[in-house]
Amino acid sequence: MRKLLPLALTGLLAVSACQFVGGDDPDGEARRLNTMKSFPLNAYVPDATTRDGKAVGTAQWILARQCMVRLGFSGFKTLDIRTVESTYPVRQGTLMGGGEGSRVGDATPYGVDDPDLAAEHGYHNARRDESDGSQPMEFPADQYTALTGSFESGDSHRAHGNPIPRKGCMGEALKKIYGPEPKPTKIGGVRLSGYYSLPLQYWYMAHKEAAKDPAWKKADRAWSKCMKEKGLHYSDPDQASTDSDWYRGDGPSAKEKKTAAADARCKLDTRYIQTVHAVESRAQKKTITENKKALEDRRADDRRAMATARKIVDAAS
């Protein structure tokens, strides 16, 4: 996904774009910039860690509990929302627990930036925690399909004789909070749907435009030259991190660790992250200016949804 979109489509932290001062800690500056929350457009994605953001999650579970009872899962009548409000459902037996499949770049838009971590983990499972605090929670297959509307071959689309709503009880709940879901859009061959698809669409457009900038291309060349001096031949960091060799084993190979460590070191030595971040931030600010009304309309929708969520939580208290 990072080659298409410089962010994870799930787990974004939305805060106002911050100002960063390099001072005498350029490595620290690079790592602060290598986060989702350092970009201007991130201000248009609601922050799930705020009081209002948490209210949305709690309200979603309150409504989902009512839906599950309606579908015949009587045990949900006594479900303590506090036990699930910071979780999201996964199908029982499929929880990976953040294993070796997790890859750096899910939360860091420019990939590895710590040579020591990269030398230990390669491009696998060495991300810095930037989540919204939500944790996966396993549910039996019948409950999972009812909650999410996600089906595997052979799964029934009914629960106790009742039709499962589109996108399940969780999706139905979110629709009651936010209203009708925006029409899906496709960017870079990826179908984006959901209530935050608009800022993500603009993010992709800005990223694509920024990558054409001469300053970005110059940064790629400087990074590539640094890697070549270490005996590694890649044109840009994405090419290094997505090398097919890294997907052939269960864990990182010695070659992957060496490459990732060199990748991170070269980013820091050439100030790669500072350079491309500046270019991409300029592109995002331009995109925001050009699409201000649409983004502000989306933000107003978010505020209405949060007000609705607060009412639902208060009514259930």
LOVEXDREN-138722 format. One record per residue (C-alpha): residue number from 1; residue in three letters; x, y, z. Coordinates in Angstrom, 3 decimals. Layout:
// residues N
MIRO   k   r        u        v        w
MIRO NUM ALA        X        Y        Z
...
END
This chain:
// residues 317
MIRO   k   r        u        v        w
MIRO   1 MET    0.000    0.000    0.000
MIRO   2 ARG    2.821    2.451    0.760
MIRO   3 LYS    3.782    2.583   -2.918
MIRO   4 LEU    0.230    3.688   -3.698
MIRO   5 LEU   -0.672    5.689   -0.638
MIRO   6 PRO    1.651    7.053    2.018
MIRO   7 LEU   -0.499    5.818    4.885
MIRO   8 ALA   -2.403    2.938    6.309
MIRO   9 LEU   -6.075    3.066    5.529
MIRO  10 THR   -6.817    2.016    9.022
MIRO  11 GLY   -5.483    3.572   12.366
MIRO  12 LEU   -4.798    7.149   11.334
MIRO  13 LEU   -4.206    9.737   14.045
MIRO  14 ALA   -5.608   13.095   12.973
MIRO  15 VAL   -4.059   16.135   14.571
MIRO  16 SER   -3.243   19.562   13.267
MIRO  17 ALA   -0.051   19.665   11.251
MIRO  18 CYS    2.833   20.455   13.569
MIRO  19 GLN    5.889   22.610   13.056
MIRO  20 PHE    9.169   20.783   13.552
MIRO  21 VAL   12.535   22.260   14.369
MIRO  22 GLY   15.563   20.207   13.452
MIRO  23 GLY   17.911   21.691   16.023
MIRO  24 ASP   20.926   19.502   16.658
MIRO  25 ASP   18.982   16.230   16.389
MIRO  26 PRO   18.448   15.594   12.658
MIRO  27 ASP   17.800   11.876   13.208
MIRO  28 GLY   15.065   12.674   15.717
MIRO  29 GLU   13.638   15.252   13.335
MIRO  30 ALA   13.488   12.672   10.549
MIRO  31 ARG   11.603   10.236   12.762
MIRO  32 ARG    9.130   12.889   13.895
MIRO  33 LEU    8.431   13.730   10.273
MIRO  34 ASN    8.099   10.068    9.298
MIRO  35 THR    4.631    9.806   10.852
MIRO  36 MET    1.089   10.225    9.598
MIRO  37 LYS    0.337   12.994   12.073
MIRO  38 SER    3.037   15.262   10.657
MIRO  39 PHE    1.101   15.945    7.425
MIRO  40 PRO   -1.409   18.752    6.778
MIRO  41 LEU   -4.139   16.463    5.393
MIRO  42 ASN   -4.102   14.364    8.527
MIRO  43 ALA   -6.034   17.173   10.202
MIRO  44 TYR   -9.059   16.095    8.149
MIRO  45 VAL   -9.171   12.568    9.560
MIRO  46 PRO  -10.819   12.429   13.021
MIRO  47 ASP   -8.575   11.569   15.942
MIRO  48 ALA   -9.822    8.346   17.515
MIRO  49 THR   -7.901    9.094   20.725
MIRO  50 THR   -9.858   12.248   21.619
MIRO  51 ARG  -12.943   12.218   23.835
MIRO  52 ASP  -15.210   12.681   20.804
MIRO  53 GLY  -13.297   10.085   18.808
MIRO  54 LYS  -13.662    7.539   21.586
MIRO  55 ALA  -17.369    8.370   21.828
MIRO  56 VAL  -17.798    7.290   18.200
MIRO  57 GLY  -16.194    3.931   18.946
MIRO  58 THR  -18.295    3.422   22.059
MIRO  59 ALA  -21.515    4.421   20.278
MIRO  60 GLN  -20.721    2.036   17.443
MIRO  61 TRP  -20.457   -0.864   19.875
MIRO  62 ILE  -23.643    0.179   21.702
MIRO  63 LEU  -25.602    0.092   18.441
MIRO  64 ALA  -23.840   -3.078   17.276
MIRO  65 ARG  -24.831   -4.795   20.531
MIRO  66 GLN  -28.485   -3.921   19.891
MIRO  67 CYS  -28.165   -5.257   16.332
MIRO  68 MET  -26.591   -8.522   17.499
MIRO  69 VAL  -29.416   -9.092   19.986
MIRO  70 ARG  -31.897   -8.447   17.175
MIRO  71 LEU  -30.124  -11.090   15.078
MIRO  72 GLY  -30.596  -13.642   17.850
MIRO  73 PHE  -27.298  -13.475   19.746
MIRO  74 SER  -28.953  -13.210   23.165
MIRO  75 GLY  -25.605  -13.277   24.978
MIRO  76 PHE  -24.936   -9.765   23.710
MIRO  77 LYS  -27.710   -8.442   25.977
MIRO  78 THR  -25.252   -8.532   28.873
MIRO  79 LEU  -22.171   -7.490   26.869
MIRO  80 ASP  -20.190   -4.925   28.857
MIRO  81 ILE  -19.281   -2.276   26.296
MIRO  82 ARG  -16.210   -1.396   28.327
MIRO  83 THR  -14.707   -4.767   27.396
MIRO  84 VAL  -14.966   -4.135   23.652
MIRO  85 GLU  -15.049   -0.364   23.108
MIRO  86 SER  -11.320   -0.180   22.293
MIRO  87 THR  -11.335   -3.285   20.097
MIRO  88 TYR  -12.234   -4.317   16.590
MIRO  89 PRO  -13.504   -7.794   15.687
MIRO  90 VAL  -11.406  -10.470   14.025
MIRO  91 ARG  -12.465  -13.985   13.098
MIRO  92 GLN  -11.527  -16.625   15.657
MIRO  93 GLY   -8.428  -18.541   14.622
MIRO  94 THR   -7.126  -15.859   12.257
MIRO  95 LEU   -5.559  -13.447   14.756
MIRO  96 MET   -1.907  -13.155   13.822
MIRO  97 GLY   -0.844  -11.180   16.864
MIRO  98 GLY    1.342   -8.767   14.918
MIRO  99 GLY    3.641  -11.502   13.675
MIRO 100 GLU    6.246  -11.463   10.976
MIRO 101 GLY    3.685  -10.424    8.377
MIRO 102 SER    3.622   -6.928    9.821
MIRO 103 ARG    5.826   -4.654    7.791
MIRO 104 VAL    7.473   -1.342    8.431
MIRO 105 GLY    5.784    1.370    6.432
MIRO 106 ASP    2.266    0.660    7.674
MIRO 107 ALA    2.587    3.635   10.020
MIRO 108 THR    5.798    5.229    8.750
MIRO 109 PRO    5.178    6.755    5.300
MIRO 110 TYR    8.838    6.682    4.306
MIRO 111 GLY    9.664    3.257    5.699
MIRO 112 VAL   12.527    2.300    8.003
MIRO 113 ASP   14.334    5.149    9.725
MIRO 114 ASP   16.164    3.443   12.605
MIRO 115 PRO   19.312    1.556   11.529
MIRO 116 ASP   19.496   -0.438   14.772
MIRO 117 LEU   15.878   -1.602   14.618
MIRO 118 ALA   16.230   -2.349   10.915
MIRO 119 ALA   19.393   -4.392   11.529
MIRO 120 GLU   17.423   -6.529   13.967
MIRO 121 HIS   14.080   -6.831   12.165
MIRO 122 GLY   14.736   -5.947    8.541
MIRO 123 TYR   11.537   -4.695    6.973
MIRO 124 HIS    9.449   -6.929    9.268
MIRO 125 ASN    7.531   -6.036   12.398
MIRO 126 ALA    9.662   -3.166   13.672
MIRO 127 ARG    7.152   -0.352   13.464
MIRO 128 ARG    6.872    2.354   16.059
MIRO 129 ASP    3.464    2.300   17.730
MIRO 130 GLU    1.231    4.974   16.229
MIRO 131 SER   -2.068    3.226   16.619
MIRO 132 ASP   -5.233    4.711   18.050
MIRO 133 GLY   -5.093    2.232   20.924
MIRO 134 SER   -7.563   -0.202   19.344
MIRO 135 GLN   -6.794   -3.888   19.725
MIRO 136 PRO   -8.124   -6.905   17.818
MIRO 137 MET  -10.630   -9.143   19.599
MIRO 138 GLU  -11.555  -12.614   18.400
MIRO 139 PHE  -15.157  -13.700   17.874
MIRO 140 PRO  -16.537  -17.088   16.736
MIRO 141 ALA  -17.200  -17.271   13.006
MIRO 142 ASP  -20.979  -16.803   13.271
MIRO 143 GLN  -20.624  -13.747   15.510
MIRO 144 TYR  -17.802  -12.334   13.407
MIRO 145 THR  -19.812  -12.527   10.181
MIRO 146 ALA  -22.801  -10.905   11.886
MIRO 147 LEU  -20.637   -8.129   13.317
MIRO 148 THR  -18.706   -7.347   10.126
MIRO 149 GLY  -20.690   -8.668    7.174
MIRO 150 SER  -17.479  -10.353    5.987
MIRO 151 PHE  -18.032  -13.876    4.736
MIRO 152 GLU  -15.893  -16.828    3.776
MIRO 153 SER  -16.983  -19.572    1.431
MIRO 154 GLY  -19.784  -21.534    3.029
MIRO 155 ASP  -20.740  -18.852    5.546
MIRO 156 SER  -24.438  -18.136    5.863
MIRO 157 HIS  -25.641  -14.613    5.198
MIRO 158 ARG  -28.287  -15.096    7.862
MIRO 159 ALA  -28.013  -15.370   11.636
MIRO 160 HIS  -30.661  -17.387   13.457
MIRO 161 GLY  -32.849  -16.953   10.391
MIRO 162 ASN  -32.353  -13.178   10.281
MIRO 163 PRO  -30.577  -11.456    7.359
MIRO 164 ILE  -27.213   -9.954    8.297
MIRO 165 PRO  -27.038   -6.244    7.406
MIRO 166 ARG  -24.651   -5.041    4.732
MIRO 167 LYS  -21.253   -4.630    6.426
MIRO 168 GLY  -22.701   -6.326    9.477
MIRO 169 CYS  -23.838   -4.833   12.747
MIRO 170 MET  -20.698   -2.712   13.035
MIRO 171 GLY  -21.306   -1.223    9.592
MIRO 172 GLU  -24.982   -0.643   10.314
MIRO 173 ALA  -24.036    1.136   13.532
MIRO 174 LEU  -21.539    3.398   11.806
MIRO 175 LYS  -24.135    4.327    9.207
MIRO 176 LYS  -26.541    5.379   11.971
MIRO 177 ILE  -23.809    7.587   13.423
MIRO 178 TYR  -22.433    9.088   10.198
MIRO 179 GLY  -25.301    8.776    7.776
MIRO 180 PRO  -25.032    7.393    4.221
MIRO 181 GLU  -21.528    6.310    3.274
MIRO 182 PRO  -19.827    8.341    0.526
MIRO 183 LYS  -19.546    6.695   -2.874
MIRO 184 PRO  -16.395    4.572   -3.215
MIRO 185 THR  -13.569    5.922   -5.321
MIRO 186 LYS  -10.684    4.163   -7.027
MIRO 187 ILE   -7.169    5.567   -6.955
MIRO 188 GLY   -4.038    3.882   -8.218
MIRO 189 GLY   -5.993    0.680   -8.761
MIRO 190 VAL   -7.104    0.610   -5.115
MIRO 191 ARG  -10.810    0.935   -4.225
MIRO 192 LEU  -11.297    3.337   -1.351
MIRO 193 SER  -14.548    3.352    0.576
MIRO 194 GLY  -15.689    4.658    3.914
MIRO 195 TYR  -16.209    7.972    5.607
MIRO 196 TYR  -12.565    9.071    5.314
MIRO 197 SER  -12.068    8.166    1.659
MIRO 198 LEU  -12.095   11.823    0.572
MIRO 199 PRO   -9.012   12.978    2.518
MIRO 200 LEU   -7.282    9.726    1.587
MIRO 201 GLN   -8.043   10.396   -2.075
MIRO 202 TYR   -6.540   13.865   -1.842
MIRO 203 TRP   -3.568   12.438    0.053
MIRO 204 TYR   -2.863   10.056   -2.786
MIRO 205 MET   -3.182   12.811   -5.378
MIRO 206 ALA   -0.758   15.036   -3.470
MIRO 207 HIS    1.697   12.169   -3.024
MIRO 208 LYS    1.612   11.341   -6.714
MIRO 209 GLU    2.235   14.987   -7.606
MIRO 210 ALA    5.028   15.352   -5.035
MIRO 211 ALA    6.874   12.308   -6.382
MIRO 212 LYS    7.290   14.145   -9.712
MIRO 213 ASP    9.043   17.086   -8.073
MIRO 214 PRO   12.735   17.478   -9.036
MIRO 215 ALA   13.666   17.785   -5.354
MIRO 216 TRP   12.094   14.384   -4.637
MIRO 217 LYS   13.882   12.790   -7.585
MIRO 218 LYS   17.148   14.333   -6.424
MIRO 219 ALA   16.583   12.865   -2.956
MIRO 220 ASP   15.998    9.430   -4.512
MIRO 221 ARG   19.272    9.731   -6.429
MIRO 222 ALA   21.218   10.769   -3.320
MIRO 223 TRP   19.744    7.857   -1.343
MIRO 224 SER   20.461    5.430   -4.211
MIRO 225 LYS   24.078    6.613   -4.453
MIRO 226 CYS   24.511    6.070   -0.720
MIRO 227 MET   23.123    2.544   -1.035
MIRO 228 LYS   25.364    1.803   -4.006
MIRO 229 GLU   28.373    2.733   -1.919
MIRO 230 LYS   27.293   -0.025    0.457
MIRO 231 GLY   27.032   -2.519   -2.392
MIRO 232 LEU   23.251   -2.344   -2.710
MIRO 233 HIS   21.540   -1.327   -5.924
MIRO 234 TYR   18.051    0.180   -5.644
MIRO 235 SER   16.637    3.267   -7.335
MIRO 236 ASP   14.515    4.382   -4.377
MIRO 237 PRO   13.454    3.243   -0.869
MIRO 238 ASP   10.197    1.658   -2.060
MIRO 239 GLN   12.112   -0.607   -4.414
MIRO 240 ALA   14.283   -1.754   -1.517
MIRO 241 SER   11.464   -2.358    0.959
MIRO 242 THR    9.320   -4.288   -1.536
MIRO 243 ASP   12.096   -6.542   -2.871
MIRO 244 SER   10.429   -9.890   -3.582
MIRO 245 ASP   13.230  -11.691   -1.715
MIRO 246 TRP   11.843  -10.395    1.557
MIRO 247 TYR    8.579  -12.307    1.092
MIRO 248 ARG   10.014  -15.783    0.651
MIRO 249 GLY   10.591  -16.725    4.268
MIRO 250 ASP    8.819  -16.498    7.591
MIRO 251 GLY   11.307  -14.014    8.986
MIRO 252 PRO   13.895  -11.515    7.805
MIRO 253 SER   17.006  -12.932    6.174
MIRO 254 ALA   20.522  -11.642    6.852
MIRO 255 LYS   20.417   -9.888    3.468
MIRO 256 GLU   17.119   -8.194    4.304
MIRO 257 LYS   18.444   -6.974    7.646
MIRO 258 LYS   21.587   -5.614    5.990
MIRO 259 THR   19.555   -3.863    3.294
MIRO 260 ALA   17.047   -2.373    5.727
MIRO 261 ALA   19.785   -1.087    8.023
MIRO 262 ALA   21.574    0.501    5.081
MIRO 263 ASP   18.277    1.924    3.842
MIRO 264 ALA   17.625    3.621    7.191
MIRO 265 ARG   21.207    4.861    7.492
MIRO 266 CYS   21.149    6.352    4.008
MIRO 267 LYS   17.843    8.110    4.694
MIRO 268 LEU   19.365    9.760    7.744
MIRO 269 ASP   22.728   10.574    6.142
MIRO 270 THR   21.161   12.175    3.053
MIRO 271 ARG   18.288   13.881    4.947
MIRO 272 TYR   15.952   12.000    2.649
MIRO 273 ILE   12.918   12.144    4.930
MIRO 274 GLN   13.252   15.870    5.616
MIRO 275 THR   13.494   16.585    1.898
MIRO 276 VAL   10.587   14.509    0.628
MIRO 277 HIS    8.394   15.432    3.570
MIRO 278 ALA    8.800   19.110    2.732
MIRO 279 VAL    7.864   18.427   -0.897
MIRO 280 GLU    4.853   16.302    0.026
MIRO 281 SER    3.630   18.783    2.639
MIRO 282 ARG    3.690   21.568    0.049
MIRO 283 ALA    1.692   19.390   -2.326
MIRO 284 GLN   -0.843   18.622    0.411
MIRO 285 LYS   -1.268   22.290    1.304
MIRO 286 LYS   -1.920   23.039   -2.364
MIRO 287 THR   -4.468   20.214   -2.508
MIRO 288 ILE   -6.185   21.504    0.627
MIRO 289 THR   -6.437   24.985   -0.866
MIRO 290 GLU   -7.914   23.629   -4.088
MIRO 291 ASN  -10.437   21.386   -2.314
MIRO 292 LYS  -11.131   23.414    0.815
MIRO 293 LYS  -14.939   23.317    0.594
MIRO 294 ALA  -15.152   19.555    0.112
MIRO 295 LEU  -12.775   18.955    3.000
MIRO 296 GLU  -14.572   21.382    5.286
MIRO 297 ASP  -17.902   19.745    4.397
MIRO 298 ARG  -16.396   16.407    5.357
MIRO 299 ARG  -15.144   17.894    8.625
MIRO 300 ALA  -18.636   19.263    9.371
MIRO 301 ASP  -20.055   15.767    8.793
MIRO 302 ASP  -17.515   14.429   11.275
MIRO 303 ARG  -18.606   16.961   13.897
MIRO 304 ARG  -22.267   16.001   13.426
MIRO 305 ALA  -21.366   12.323   13.748
MIRO 306 MET  -19.484   12.952   16.973
MIRO 307 ALA  -22.462   14.876   18.377
MIRO 308 THR  -24.715   11.953   17.457
MIRO 309 ALA  -22.291    9.521   19.095
MIRO 310 ARG  -22.251   11.511   22.321
MIRO 311 LYS  -26.059   11.406   22.472
MIRO 312 ILE  -26.054    7.628   21.959
MIRO 313 VAL  -23.474    7.136   24.722
MIRO 314 ASP  -25.327    9.447   27.103
MIRO 315 ALA  -28.627    7.667   26.453
MIRO 316 ALA  -27.033    4.306   27.245
MIRO 317 SER  -25.456    5.548   30.482
END
